[in-house]
Amino acid sequence: MAEESYPQELKYFKEHDWVRVSGDEAVFGITWFAQDALGEIVYVDLPKPGAAVAAGQTYGELESVKAVSDVYAPLSGEVVEANGRLDDEPGLVNDDCYGEGWLLRVRLGDKAEIEALMDAAAYQALLESA
């Protein structure tokens, strides 16, 4: 399992998701905190390309040995790609949540939504206050 970290270049959502924005697209994943709380992830259910996701709404599920947890979209848009490697290797989310364990690539619908996300320091403050 990866060491606890919250990369500075990412944006964070209150439901423990991260976003890496590049132009009109973004990659979504779950944070170190989320994967640690879930434990060993054994199954991932994600939407297919072309599906719409809406900020603050669920778009998929992660099943661990402990529980099934909904995954929330930090931003709105259209799914361009789901991480197909997770079908056979769901543990990548635990091993490399900010890299190989990403969940979705999305074409952004409203880039202004990015302003509502937290930077790494604000996300860590949220964790400390919980």
Buried (B, 14 or more C-beta within 10 A) or exposed (E): EBEEEBEEEBBBBBBBBBBBBEEEBBBBBBBBBBBBBBEEBBEBBBBEEEBBBBBBEEBBEBBBEEEEBEBBBBBBBBBBBBBEEBEEBBBBBBBBBBEBBBBBBBBBBEBEBBEEBBBBEEBBEBBEEE
